[in-house]
Amino acid sequence: MSKAIFFHAGCSVCVAAEQQFATALDPARYQVEVVHLGEQKSRVAEAERLGVKSVPALVIDGQPFHINFGAALDALR
C-alpha cells in the first residue's frame, strides 16, 4: 500500500482541496494521512524535507504535488 500525506493550513483553498483530492484516493491503494500544519507546526520541517513549498500539497510515496497556492510554508512557522 502506498502512503499519501495531505498537508494543509486550514484555509478555504486547503479544505476544498482536501475534499476533492485526499478523499478521492482509493483507500485500498493509499494510506492517507491529513496534516493540518496550522495546528501541527512541529511537522512543517517534515513537509519541507519532503519538498513541499506551499499548501495545499499532496505527497505520494515521497513525491510532492502542489495543488493550488494557499500559503507558503514560511507563513506557517
mmCIF file of the N, C-alpha and C atoms, coordinates in Angstrom:
data_MODEL
# 
_entry.id   MODEL 
# 
loop_
_atom_site.group_PDB 
_atom_site.id 
_atom_site.type_symbol 
_atom_site.label_atom_id 
_atom_site.label_alt_id 
_atom_site.label_comp_id 
_atom_site.label_asym_id 
_atom_site.label_entity_id 
_atom_site.label_seq_id 
_atom_site.pdbx_PDB_ins_code 
_atom_site.Cartn_x 
_atom_site.Cartn_y 
_atom_site.Cartn_z 
_atom_site.occupancy 
_atom_site.B_iso_or_equiv 
_atom_site.pdbx_formal_charge 
_atom_site.auth_seq_id 
_atom_site.auth_comp_id 
_atom_site.auth_asym_id 
_atom_site.auth_atom_id 
_atom_site.pdbx_PDB_model_num 
ATOM 1   N N  . MET A 1 1  ? 0.845   -1.176 0.000  1.00 0.00 ? 1  MET A N  1 
ATOM 2   C CA . MET A 1 1  ? 0.000   0.000  0.000  1.00 0.00 ? 1  MET A CA 1 
ATOM 3   C C  . MET A 1 1  ? 0.889   1.238  0.000  1.00 0.00 ? 1  MET A C  1 
ATOM 4   N N  . SER A 1 2  ? 0.530   2.215  -0.799 1.00 0.00 ? 2  SER A N  1 
ATOM 5   C CA . SER A 1 2  ? 1.272   3.463  -0.890 1.00 0.00 ? 2  SER A CA 1 
ATOM 6   C C  . SER A 1 2  ? 0.813   4.421  0.190  1.00 0.00 ? 2  SER A C  1 
ATOM 7   N N  . LYS A 1 3  ? 1.727   5.319  0.592  1.00 0.00 ? 3  LYS A N  1 
ATOM 8   C CA . LYS A 1 3  ? 1.403   6.315  1.600  1.00 0.00 ? 3  LYS A CA 1 
ATOM 9   C C  . LYS A 1 3  ? 1.217   7.667  0.936  1.00 0.00 ? 3  LYS A C  1 
ATOM 10  N N  . ALA A 1 4  ? 0.176   8.369  1.346  1.00 0.00 ? 4  ALA A N  1 
ATOM 11  C CA . ALA A 1 4  ? -0.084  9.725  0.869  1.00 0.00 ? 4  ALA A CA 1 
ATOM 12  C C  . ALA A 1 4  ? -0.281  10.625 2.075  1.00 0.00 ? 4  ALA A C  1 
ATOM 13  N N  . ILE A 1 5  ? 0.367   11.782 2.057  1.00 0.00 ? 5  ILE A N  1 
ATOM 14  C CA . ILE A 1 5  ? 0.194   12.760 3.120  1.00 0.00 ? 5  ILE A CA 1 
ATOM 15  C C  . ILE A 1 5  ? -0.343  14.036 2.489  1.00 0.00 ? 5  ILE A C  1 
ATOM 16  N N  . PHE A 1 6  ? -1.470  14.498 2.978  1.00 0.00 ? 6  PHE A N  1 
ATOM 17  C CA . PHE A 1 6  ? -2.057  15.740 2.505  1.00 0.00 ? 6  PHE A CA 1 
ATOM 18  C C  . PHE A 1 6  ? -1.746  16.809 3.545  1.00 0.00 ? 6  PHE A C  1 
ATOM 19  N N  . PHE A 1 7  ? -0.910  17.779 3.168  1.00 0.00 ? 7  PHE A N  1 
ATOM 20  C CA . PHE A 1 7  ? -0.550  18.880 4.050  1.00 0.00 ? 7  PHE A CA 1 
ATOM 21  C C  . PHE A 1 7  ? -1.423  20.080 3.715  1.00 0.00 ? 7  PHE A C  1 
ATOM 22  N N  . HIS A 1 8  ? -1.975  20.717 4.750  1.00 0.00 ? 8  HIS A N  1 
ATOM 23  C CA . HIS A 1 8  ? -2.769  21.920 4.522  1.00 0.00 ? 8  HIS A CA 1 
ATOM 24  C C  . HIS A 1 8  ? -2.687  22.842 5.730  1.00 0.00 ? 8  HIS A C  1 
ATOM 25  N N  . ALA A 1 9  ? -3.284  24.034 5.596  1.00 0.00 ? 9  ALA A N  1 
ATOM 26  C CA . ALA A 1 9  ? -3.235  25.026 6.662  1.00 0.00 ? 9  ALA A CA 1 
ATOM 27  C C  . ALA A 1 9  ? -4.616  25.412 7.172  1.00 0.00 ? 9  ALA A C  1 
ATOM 28  N N  . GLY A 1 10 ? -5.648  24.764 6.677  1.00 0.00 ? 10 GLY A N  1 
ATOM 29  C CA . GLY A 1 10 ? -6.989  25.022 7.168  1.00 0.00 ? 10 GLY A CA 1 
ATOM 30  C C  . GLY A 1 10 ? -7.739  26.126 6.449  1.00 0.00 ? 10 GLY A C  1 
ATOM 31  N N  . CYS A 1 11 ? -7.106  26.778 5.480  1.00 0.00 ? 11 CYS A N  1 
ATOM 32  C CA . CYS A 1 11 ? -7.788  27.854 4.741  1.00 0.00 ? 11 CYS A CA 1 
ATOM 33  C C  . CYS A 1 11 ? -8.840  27.240 3.813  1.00 0.00 ? 11 CYS A C  1 
ATOM 34  N N  . SER A 1 12 ? -9.675  28.079 3.244  1.00 0.00 ? 12 SER A N  1 
ATOM 35  C CA . SER A 1 12 ? -10.749 27.565 2.385  1.00 0.00 ? 12 SER A CA 1 
ATOM 36  C C  . SER A 1 12 ? -10.219 26.845 1.150  1.00 0.00 ? 12 SER A C  1 
ATOM 37  N N  . VAL A 1 13 ? -9.099  27.320 0.594  1.00 0.00 ? 13 VAL A N  1 
ATOM 38  C CA . VAL A 1 13 ? -8.475  26.645 -0.551 1.00 0.00 ? 13 VAL A CA 1 
ATOM 39  C C  . VAL A 1 13 ? -8.029  25.246 -0.136 1.00 0.00 ? 13 VAL A C  1 
ATOM 40  N N  . CYS A 1 14 ? -7.421  25.143 1.047  1.00 0.00 ? 14 CYS A N  1 
ATOM 41  C CA . CYS A 1 14 ? -6.925  23.852 1.537  1.00 0.00 ? 14 CYS A CA 1 
ATOM 42  C C  . CYS A 1 14 ? -8.058  22.873 1.831  1.00 0.00 ? 14 CYS A C  1 
ATOM 43  N N  . VAL A 1 15 ? -9.109  23.366 2.455  1.00 0.00 ? 15 VAL A N  1 
ATOM 44  C CA . VAL A 1 15 ? -10.243 22.499 2.788  1.00 0.00 ? 15 VAL A CA 1 
ATOM 45  C C  . VAL A 1 15 ? -10.900 21.975 1.517  1.00 0.00 ? 15 VAL A C  1 
ATOM 46  N N  . ALA A 1 16 ? -11.069 22.840 0.530  1.00 0.00 ? 16 ALA A N  1 
ATOM 47  C CA . ALA A 1 16 ? -11.659 22.412 -0.742 1.00 0.00 ? 16 ALA A CA 1 
ATOM 48  C C  . ALA A 1 16 ? -10.769 21.363 -1.414 1.00 0.00 ? 16 ALA A C  1 
ATOM 49  N N  . ALA A 1 17 ? -9.455  21.575 -1.388 1.00 0.00 ? 17 ALA A N  1 
ATOM 50  C CA . ALA A 1 17 ? -8.529  20.609 -1.989 1.00 0.00 ? 17 ALA A CA 1 
ATOM 51  C C  . ALA A 1 17 ? -8.569  19.284 -1.248 1.00 0.00 ? 17 ALA A C  1 
ATOM 52  N N  . GLU A 1 18 ? -8.656  19.325 0.065  1.00 0.00 ? 18 GLU A N  1 
ATOM 53  C CA . GLU A 1 18 ? -8.751  18.081 0.842  1.00 0.00 ? 18 GLU A CA 1 
ATOM 54  C C  . GLU A 1 18 ? -9.997  17.309 0.432  1.00 0.00 ? 18 GLU A C  1 
ATOM 55  N N  . GLN A 1 19 ? -11.115 17.989 0.319  1.00 0.00 ? 19 GLN A N  1 
ATOM 56  C CA . GLN A 1 19 ? -12.367 17.327 -0.048 1.00 0.00 ? 19 GLN A CA 1 
ATOM 57  C C  . GLN A 1 19 ? -12.291 16.741 -1.455 1.00 0.00 ? 19 GLN A C  1 
ATOM 58  N N  . GLN A 1 20 ? -11.599 17.400 -2.355 1.00 0.00 ? 20 GLN A N  1 
ATOM 59  C CA . GLN A 1 20 ? -11.502 16.939 -3.741 1.00 0.00 ? 20 GLN A CA 1 
ATOM 60  C C  . GLN A 1 20 ? -10.454 15.858 -3.937 1.00 0.00 ? 20 GLN A C  1 
ATOM 61  N N  . PHE A 1 21 ? -9.282  16.033 -3.344 1.00 0.00 ? 21 PHE A N  1 
ATOM 62  C CA . PHE A 1 21 ? -8.155  15.163 -3.664 1.00 0.00 ? 21 PHE A CA 1 
ATOM 63  C C  . PHE A 1 21 ? -7.896  14.074 -2.631 1.00 0.00 ? 21 PHE A C  1 
ATOM 64  N N  . ALA A 1 22 ? -7.769  14.445 -1.386 1.00 0.00 ? 22 ALA A N  1 
ATOM 65  C CA . ALA A 1 22 ? -7.405  13.455 -0.366 1.00 0.00 ? 22 ALA A CA 1 
ATOM 66  C C  . ALA A 1 22 ? -8.474  12.384 -0.221 1.00 0.00 ? 22 ALA A C  1 
ATOM 67  N N  . THR A 1 23 ? -9.719  12.786 -0.303 1.00 0.00 ? 23 THR A N  1 
ATOM 68  C CA . THR A 1 23 ? -10.792 11.799 -0.157 1.00 0.00 ? 23 THR A CA 1 
ATOM 69  C C  . THR A 1 23 ? -11.053 11.022 -1.441 1.00 0.00 ? 23 THR A C  1 
ATOM 70  N N  . ALA A 1 24 ? -10.487 11.476 -2.562 1.00 0.00 ? 24 ALA A N  1 
ATOM 71  C CA . ALA A 1 24 ? -10.689 10.795 -3.847 1.00 0.00 ? 24 ALA A CA 1 
ATOM 72  C C  . ALA A 1 24 ? -9.748  9.613  -4.043 1.00 0.00 ? 24 ALA A C  1 
ATOM 73  N N  . LEU A 1 25 ? -8.703  9.532  -3.232 1.00 0.00 ? 25 LEU A N  1 
ATOM 74  C CA . LEU A 1 25 ? -7.751  8.431  -3.381 1.00 0.00 ? 25 LEU A CA 1 
ATOM 75  C C  . LEU A 1 25 ? -8.370  7.113  -2.924 1.00 0.00 ? 25 LEU A C  1 
ATOM 76  N N  . ASP A 1 26 ? -8.087  6.081  -3.647 1.00 0.00 ? 26 ASP A N  1 
ATOM 77  C CA . ASP A 1 26 ? -8.615  4.750  -3.349 1.00 0.00 ? 26 ASP A CA 1 
ATOM 78  C C  . ASP A 1 26 ? -8.010  4.235  -2.041 1.00 0.00 ? 26 ASP A C  1 
ATOM 79  N N  . PRO A 1 27 ? -8.828  4.037  -1.001 1.00 0.00 ? 27 PRO A N  1 
ATOM 80  C CA . PRO A 1 27 ? -8.296  3.579  0.281  1.00 0.00 ? 27 PRO A CA 1 
ATOM 81  C C  . PRO A 1 27 ? -7.703  2.168  0.231  1.00 0.00 ? 27 PRO A C  1 
ATOM 82  N N  . ALA A 1 28 ? -7.999  1.419  -0.808 1.00 0.00 ? 28 ALA A N  1 
ATOM 83  C CA . ALA A 1 28 ? -7.393  0.095  -0.965 1.00 0.00 ? 28 ALA A CA 1 
ATOM 84  C C  . ALA A 1 28 ? -5.961  0.211  -1.489 1.00 0.00 ? 28 ALA A C  1 
ATOM 85  N N  . ARG A 1 29 ? -5.632  1.359  -2.092 1.00 0.00 ? 29 ARG A N  1 
ATOM 86  C CA . ARG A 1 29 ? -4.294  1.567  -2.654 1.00 0.00 ? 29 ARG A CA 1 
ATOM 87  C C  . ARG A 1 29 ? -3.443  2.533  -1.857 1.00 0.00 ? 29 ARG A C  1 
ATOM 88  N N  . TYR A 1 30 ? -4.095  3.483  -1.145 1.00 0.00 ? 30 TYR A N  1 
ATOM 89  C CA . TYR A 1 30 ? -3.354  4.540  -0.459 1.00 0.00 ? 30 TYR A CA 1 
ATOM 90  C C  . TYR A 1 30 ? -3.765  4.666  1.001  1.00 0.00 ? 30 TYR A C  1 
ATOM 91  N N  . GLN A 1 31 ? -2.764  4.722  1.848  1.00 0.00 ? 31 GLN A N  1 
ATOM 92  C CA . GLN A 1 31 ? -2.982  5.066  3.247  1.00 0.00 ? 31 GLN A CA 1 
ATOM 93  C C  . GLN A 1 31 ? -2.817  6.585  3.315  1.00 0.00 ? 31 GLN A C  1 
ATOM 94  N N  . VAL A 1 32 ? -3.898  7.302  3.567  1.00 0.00 ? 32 VAL A N  1 
ATOM 95  C CA . VAL A 1 32 ? -3.896  8.765  3.523  1.00 0.00 ? 32 VAL A CA 1 
ATOM 96  C C  . VAL A 1 32 ? -3.845  9.335  4.934  1.00 0.00 ? 32 VAL A C  1 
ATOM 97  N N  . GLU A 1 33 ? -2.905  10.245 5.135  1.00 0.00 ? 33 GLU A N  1 
ATOM 98  C CA . GLU A 1 33 ? -2.803  10.989 6.386  1.00 0.00 ? 33 GLU A CA 1 
ATOM 99  C C  . GLU A 1 33 ? -3.015  12.459 6.060  1.00 0.00 ? 33 GLU A C  1 
ATOM 100 N N  . VAL A 1 34 ? -3.865  13.124 6.813  1.00 0.00 ? 34 VAL A N  1 
ATOM 101 C CA . VAL A 1 34 ? -4.112  14.553 6.631  1.00 0.00 ? 34 VAL A CA 1 
ATOM 102 C C  . VAL A 1 34 ? -3.409  15.293 7.769  1.00 0.00 ? 34 VAL A C  1 
ATOM 103 N N  . VAL A 1 35 ? -2.569  16.259 7.394  1.00 0.00 ? 35 VAL A N  1 
ATOM 104 C CA . VAL A 1 35 ? -1.805  17.017 8.380  1.00 0.00 ? 35 VAL A CA 1 
ATOM 105 C C  . VAL A 1 35 ? -2.151  18.495 8.251  1.00 0.00 ? 35 VAL A C  1 
ATOM 106 N N  . HIS A 1 36 ? -2.731  19.047 9.303  1.00 0.00 ? 36 HIS A N  1 
ATOM 107 C CA . HIS A 1 36 ? -3.084  20.467 9.370  1.00 0.00 ? 36 HIS A CA 1 
ATOM 108 C C  . HIS A 1 36 ? -1.880  21.182 9.981  1.00 0.00 ? 36 HIS A C  1 
ATOM 109 N N  . LEU A 1 37 ? -1.080  21.836 9.137  1.00 0.00 ? 37 LEU A N  1 
ATOM 110 C CA . LEU A 1 37 ? 0.151   22.468 9.604  1.00 0.00 ? 37 LEU A CA 1 
ATOM 111 C C  . LEU A 1 37 ? -0.094  23.684 10.487 1.00 0.00 ? 37 LEU A C  1 
ATOM 112 N N  . GLY A 1 38 ? -1.276  24.267 10.404 1.00 0.00 ? 38 GLY A N  1 
ATOM 113 C CA . GLY A 1 38 ? -1.605  25.369 11.311 1.00 0.00 ? 38 GLY A CA 1 
ATOM 114 C C  . GLY A 1 38 ? -1.737  24.879 12.744 1.00 0.00 ? 38 GLY A C  1 
ATOM 115 N N  . GLU A 1 39 ? -2.154  23.629 12.907 1.00 0.00 ? 39 GLU A N  1 
ATOM 116 C CA . GLU A 1 39 ? -2.314  23.022 14.232 1.00 0.00 ? 39 GLU A CA 1 
ATOM 117 C C  . GLU A 1 39 ? -1.135  22.142 14.617 1.00 0.00 ? 39 GLU A C  1 
ATOM 118 N N  . GLN A 1 40 ? -0.374  21.664 13.635 1.00 0.00 ? 40 GLN A N  1 
ATOM 119 C CA . GLN A 1 40 ? 0.755   20.774 13.890 1.00 0.00 ? 40 GLN A CA 1 
ATOM 120 C C  . GLN A 1 40 ? 2.041   21.403 13.338 1.00 0.00 ? 40 GLN A C  1 
ATOM 121 N N  . LYS A 1 41 ? 2.403   22.550 13.900 1.00 0.00 ? 41 LYS A N  1 
ATOM 122 C CA . LYS A 1 41 ? 3.570   23.293 13.419 1.00 0.00 ? 41 LYS A CA 1 
ATOM 123 C C  . LYS A 1 41 ? 4.856   22.474 13.499 1.00 0.00 ? 41 LYS A C  1 
ATOM 124 N N  . SER A 1 42 ? 4.892   21.496 14.379 1.00 0.00 ? 42 SER A N  1 
ATOM 125 C CA . SER A 1 42 ? 6.082   20.655 14.509 1.00 0.00 ? 42 SER A CA 1 
ATOM 126 C C  . SER A 1 42 ? 6.340   19.825 13.257 1.00 0.00 ? 42 SER A C  1 
ATOM 127 N N  . ARG A 1 43 ? 5.366   19.739 12.360 1.00 0.00 ? 43 ARG A N  1 
ATOM 128 C CA . ARG A 1 43 ? 5.525   18.932 11.148 1.00 0.00 ? 43 ARG A CA 1 
ATOM 129 C C  . ARG A 1 43 ? 5.868   19.764 9.910  1.00 0.00 ? 43 ARG A C  1 
ATOM 130 N N  . VAL A 1 44 ? 6.036   21.089 10.095 1.00 0.00 ? 44 VAL A N  1 
ATOM 131 C CA . VAL A 1 44 ? 6.425   21.950 8.970  1.00 0.00 ? 44 VAL A CA 1 
ATOM 132 C C  . VAL A 1 44 ? 7.772   21.508 8.406  1.00 0.00 ? 44 VAL A C  1 
ATOM 133 N N  . ALA A 1 45 ? 8.724   21.196 9.269  1.00 0.00 ? 45 ALA A N  1 
ATOM 134 C CA . ALA A 1 45 ? 10.054  20.755 8.820  1.00 0.00 ? 45 ALA A CA 1 
ATOM 135 C C  . ALA A 1 45 ? 9.952   19.458 8.019  1.00 0.00 ? 45 ALA A C  1 
ATOM 136 N N  . GLU A 1 46 ? 9.086   18.557 8.426  1.00 0.00 ? 46 GLU A N  1 
ATOM 137 C CA . GLU A 1 46 ? 8.872   17.303 7.691  1.00 0.00 ? 46 GLU A CA 1 
ATOM 138 C C  . GLU A 1 46 ? 8.341   17.590 6.290  1.00 0.00 ? 46 GLU A C  1 
ATOM 139 N N  . ALA A 1 47 ? 7.351   18.477 6.205  1.00 0.00 ? 47 ALA A N  1 
ATOM 140 C CA . ALA A 1 47 ? 6.793   18.849 4.904  1.00 0.00 ? 47 ALA A CA 1 
ATOM 141 C C  . ALA A 1 47 ? 7.888   19.438 4.020  1.00 0.00 ? 47 ALA A C  1 
ATOM 142 N N  . GLU A 1 48 ? 8.696   20.283 4.602  1.00 0.00 ? 48 GLU A N  1 
ATOM 143 C CA . GLU A 1 48 ? 9.795   20.906 3.853  1.00 0.00 ? 48 GLU A CA 1 
ATOM 144 C C  . GLU A 1 48 ? 10.784  19.856 3.341  1.00 0.00 ? 48 GLU A C  1 
ATOM 145 N N  . ARG A 1 49 ? 11.136  18.895 4.189  1.00 0.00 ? 49 ARG A N  1 
ATOM 146 C CA . ARG A 1 49 ? 12.054  17.813 3.787  1.00 0.00 ? 49 ARG A CA 1 
ATOM 147 C C  . ARG A 1 49 ? 11.481  16.994 2.633  1.00 0.00 ? 49 ARG A C  1 
ATOM 148 N N  . LEU A 1 50 ? 10.168  16.887 2.590  1.00 0.00 ? 50 LEU A N  1 
ATOM 149 C CA . LEU A 1 50 ? 9.508   16.126 1.529  1.00 0.00 ? 50 LEU A CA 1 
ATOM 150 C C  . LEU A 1 50 ? 9.344   16.937 0.245  1.00 0.00 ? 50 LEU A C  1 
ATOM 151 N N  . GLY A 1 51 ? 9.778   18.200 0.261  1.00 0.00 ? 51 GLY A N  1 
ATOM 152 C CA . GLY A 1 51 ? 9.732   19.021 -0.940 1.00 0.00 ? 51 GLY A CA 1 
ATOM 153 C C  . GLY A 1 51 ? 8.521   19.920 -1.060 1.00 0.00 ? 51 GLY A C  1 
ATOM 154 N N  . VAL A 1 52 ? 7.716   19.996 -0.014 1.00 0.00 ? 52 VAL A N  1 
ATOM 155 C CA . VAL A 1 52 ? 6.538   20.864 -0.040 1.00 0.00 ? 52 VAL A CA 1 
ATOM 156 C C  . VAL A 1 52 ? 6.992   22.313 0.079  1.00 0.00 ? 52 VAL A C  1 
ATOM 157 N N  . LYS A 1 53 ? 6.520   23.150 -0.829 1.00 0.00 ? 53 LYS A N  1 
ATOM 158 C CA . LYS A 1 53 ? 6.851   24.579 -0.838 1.00 0.00 ? 53 LYS A CA 1 
ATOM 159 C C  . LYS A 1 53 ? 5.673   25.425 -0.371 1.00 0.00 ? 53 LYS A C  1 
ATOM 160 N N  . SER A 1 54 ? 4.467   24.932 -0.639 1.00 0.00 ? 54 SER A N  1 
ATOM 161 C CA . SER A 1 54 ? 3.253   25.646 -0.245 1.00 0.00 ? 54 SER A CA 1 
ATOM 162 C C  . SER A 1 54 ? 2.157   24.619 -0.022 1.00 0.00 ? 54 SER A C  1 
ATOM 163 N N  . VAL A 1 55 ? 1.118   25.065 0.655  1.00 0.00 ? 55 VAL A N  1 
ATOM 164 C CA . VAL A 1 55 ? -0.027  24.195 0.893  1.00 0.00 ? 55 VAL A CA 1 
ATOM 165 C C  . VAL A 1 55 ? -1.247  24.780 0.202  1.00 0.00 ? 55 VAL A C  1 
ATOM 166 N N  . PRO A 1 56 ? -2.171  23.956 -0.207 1.00 0.00 ? 56 PRO A N  1 
ATOM 167 C CA . PRO A 1 56 ? -2.262  22.520 -0.010 1.00 0.00 ? 56 PRO A CA 1 
ATOM 168 C C  . PRO A 1 56 ? -1.309  21.755 -0.926 1.00 0.00 ? 56 PRO A C  1 
ATOM 169 N N  . ALA A 1 57 ? -0.820  20.652 -0.404 1.00 0.00 ? 57 ALA A N  1 
ATOM 170 C CA . ALA A 1 57 ? 0.062   19.788 -1.181 1.00 0.00 ? 57 ALA A CA 1 
ATOM 171 C C  . ALA A 1 57 ? -0.199  18.335 -0.782 1.00 0.00 ? 57 ALA A C  1 
ATOM 172 N N  . LEU A 1 58 ? -0.078  17.472 -1.741 1.00 0.00 ? 58 LEU A N  1 
ATOM 173 C CA . LEU A 1 58 ? -0.254  16.046 -1.526 1.00 0.00 ? 58 LEU A CA 1 
ATOM 174 C C  . LEU A 1 58 ? 1.066   15.371 -1.849 1.00 0.00 ? 58 LEU A C  1 
ATOM 175 N N  . VAL A 1 59 ? 1.588   14.607 -0.900 1.00 0.00 ? 59 VAL A N  1 
ATOM 176 C CA . VAL A 1 59 ? 2.837   13.883 -1.106 1.00 0.00 ? 59 VAL A CA 1 
ATOM 177 C C  . VAL A 1 59 ? 2.491   12.400 -1.190 1.00 0.00 ? 59 VAL A C  1 
ATOM 178 N N  . ILE A 1 60 ? 2.792   11.803 -2.339 1.00 0.00 ? 60 ILE A N  1 
ATOM 179 C CA . ILE A 1 60 ? 2.529   10.377 -2.543 1.00 0.00 ? 60 ILE A CA 1 
ATOM 180 C C  . ILE A 1 60 ? 3.853   9.673  -2.755 1.00 0.00 ? 60 ILE A C  1 
ATOM 181 N N  . ASP A 1 61 ? 4.129   8.715  -1.881 1.00 0.00 ? 61 ASP A N  1 
ATOM 182 C CA . ASP A 1 61 ? 5.386   7.956  -1.940 1.00 0.00 ? 61 ASP A CA 1 
ATOM 183 C C  . ASP A 1 61 ? 6.597   8.879  -2.073 1.00 0.00 ? 61 ASP A C  1 
ATOM 184 N N  . GLY A 1 62 ? 6.586   9.983  -1.314 1.00 0.00 ? 62 GLY A N  1 
ATOM 185 C CA . GLY A 1 62 ? 7.724   10.899 -1.284 1.00 0.00 ? 62 GLY A CA 1 
ATOM 186 C C  . GLY A 1 62 ? 7.749   11.942 -2.388 1.00 0.00 ? 62 GLY A C  1 
ATOM 187 N N  . GLN A 1 63 ? 6.792   11.915 -3.297 1.00 0.00 ? 63 GLN A N  1 
ATOM 188 C CA . GLN A 1 63 ? 6.737   12.870 -4.413 1.00 0.00 ? 63 GLN A CA 1 
ATOM 189 C C  . GLN A 1 63 ? 5.688   13.940 -4.115 1.00 0.00 ? 63 GLN A C  1 
ATOM 190 N N  . PRO A 1 64 ? 6.113   15.222 -3.975 1.00 0.00 ? 64 PRO A N  1 
ATOM 191 C CA . PRO A 1 64 ? 5.137   16.267 -3.681 1.00 0.00 ? 64 PRO A CA 1 
ATOM 192 C C  . PRO A 1 64 ? 4.382   16.751 -4.921 1.00 0.00 ? 64 PRO A C  1 
ATOM 193 N N  . PHE A 1 65 ? 3.101   16.995 -4.741 1.00 0.00 ? 65 PHE A N  1 
ATOM 194 C CA . PHE A 1 65 ? 2.248   17.567 -5.777 1.00 0.00 ? 65 PHE A CA 1 
ATOM 195 C C  . PHE A 1 65 ? 1.572   18.795 -5.173 1.00 0.00 ? 65 PHE A C  1 
ATOM 196 N N  . HIS A 1 66 ? 1.880   19.953 -5.723 1.00 0.00 ? 66 HIS A N  1 
ATOM 197 C CA . HIS A 1 66 ? 1.292   21.199 -5.235 1.00 0.00 ? 66 HIS A CA 1 
ATOM 198 C C  . HIS A 1 66 ? -0.007  21.442 -5.988 1.00 0.00 ? 66 HIS A C  1 
ATOM 199 N N  . ILE A 1 67 ? -1.089  21.484 -5.246 1.00 0.00 ? 67 ILE A N  1 
ATOM 200 C CA . ILE A 1 67 ? -2.416  21.527 -5.839 1.00 0.00 ? 67 ILE A CA 1 
ATOM 201 C C  . ILE A 1 67 ? -2.828  22.944 -6.201 1.00 0.00 ? 67 ILE A C  1 
ATOM 202 N N  . ASN A 1 68 ? -2.620  23.873 -5.313 1.00 0.00 ? 68 ASN A N  1 
ATOM 203 C CA . ASN A 1 68 ? -3.012  25.261 -5.511 1.00 0.00 ? 68 ASN A CA 1 
ATOM 204 C C  . ASN A 1 68 ? -2.207  26.064 -4.498 1.00 0.00 ? 68 ASN A C  1 
ATOM 205 N N  . PHE A 1 69 ? -2.075  27.348 -4.679 1.00 0.00 ? 69 PHE A N  1 
ATOM 206 C CA . PHE A 1 69 ? -1.298  28.121 -3.719 1.00 0.00 ? 69 PHE A CA 1 
ATOM 207 C C  . PHE A 1 69 ? -2.227  28.723 -2.676 1.00 0.00 ? 69 PHE A C  1 
ATOM 208 N N  . GLY A 1 70 ? -2.182  28.150 -1.479 1.00 0.00 ? 70 GLY A N  1 
ATOM 209 C CA . GLY A 1 70 ? -2.955  28.680 -0.358 1.00 0.00 ? 70 GLY A CA 1 
ATOM 210 C C  . GLY A 1 70 ? -2.076  29.491 0.569  1.00 0.00 ? 70 GLY A C  1 
ATOM 211 N N  . ALA A 1 71 ? -0.911  28.918 0.924  1.00 0.00 ? 71 ALA A N  1 
ATOM 212 C CA . ALA A 1 71 ? 0.036   29.581 1.811  1.00 0.00 ? 71 ALA A CA 1 
ATOM 213 C C  . ALA A 1 71 ? 1.412   28.964 1.638  1.00 0.00 ? 71 ALA A C  1 
ATOM 214 N N  . ALA A 1 72 ? 2.432   29.800 1.705  1.00 0.00 ? 72 ALA A N  1 
ATOM 215 C CA . ALA A 1 72 ? 3.808   29.311 1.667  1.00 0.00 ? 72 ALA A CA 1 
ATOM 216 C C  . ALA A 1 72 ? 4.140   28.695 3.020  1.00 0.00 ? 72 ALA A C  1 
ATOM 217 N N  . LEU A 1 73 ? 5.043   27.723 3.032  1.00 0.00 ? 73 LEU A N  1 
ATOM 218 C CA . LEU A 1 73 ? 5.428   27.100 4.297  1.00 0.00 ? 73 LEU A CA 1 
ATOM 219 C C  . LEU A 1 73 ? 5.998   28.116 5.278  1.00 0.00 ? 73 LEU A C  1 
ATOM 220 N N  . ASP A 1 74 ? 6.722   29.108 4.781  1.00 0.00 ? 74 ASP A N  1 
ATOM 221 C CA . ASP A 1 74 ? 7.311   30.132 5.651  1.00 0.00 ? 74 ASP A CA 1 
ATOM 222 C C  . ASP A 1 74 ? 6.244   30.832 6.472  1.00 0.00 ? 74 ASP A C  1 
ATOM 223 N N  . ALA A 1 75 ? 5.059   30.997 5.939  1.00 0.00 ? 75 ALA A N  1 
ATOM 224 C CA . ALA A 1 75 ? 3.973   31.667 6.649  1.00 0.00 ? 75 ALA A CA 1 
ATOM 225 C C  . ALA A 1 75 ? 3.426   30.822 7.801  1.00 0.00 ? 75 ALA A C  1 
ATOM 226 N N  . LEU A 1 76 ? 3.762   29.542 7.817  1.00 0.00 ? 76 LEU A N  1 
ATOM 227 C CA . LEU A 1 76 ? 3.220   28.624 8.829  1.00 0.00 ? 76 LEU A CA 1 
ATOM 228 C C  . LEU A 1 76 ? 4.161   28.390 9.996  1.00 0.00 ? 76 LEU A C  1 
ATOM 229 N N  . ARG A 1 77 ? 5.314   28.950 9.962  1.00 0.00 ? 77 ARG A N  1 
ATOM 230 C CA . ARG A 1 77 ? 6.299   28.741 11.033 1.00 0.00 ? 77 ARG A CA 1 
ATOM 231 C C  . ARG A 1 77 ? 5.880   29.431 12.307 1.00 0.00 ? 77 ARG A C  1 
# 
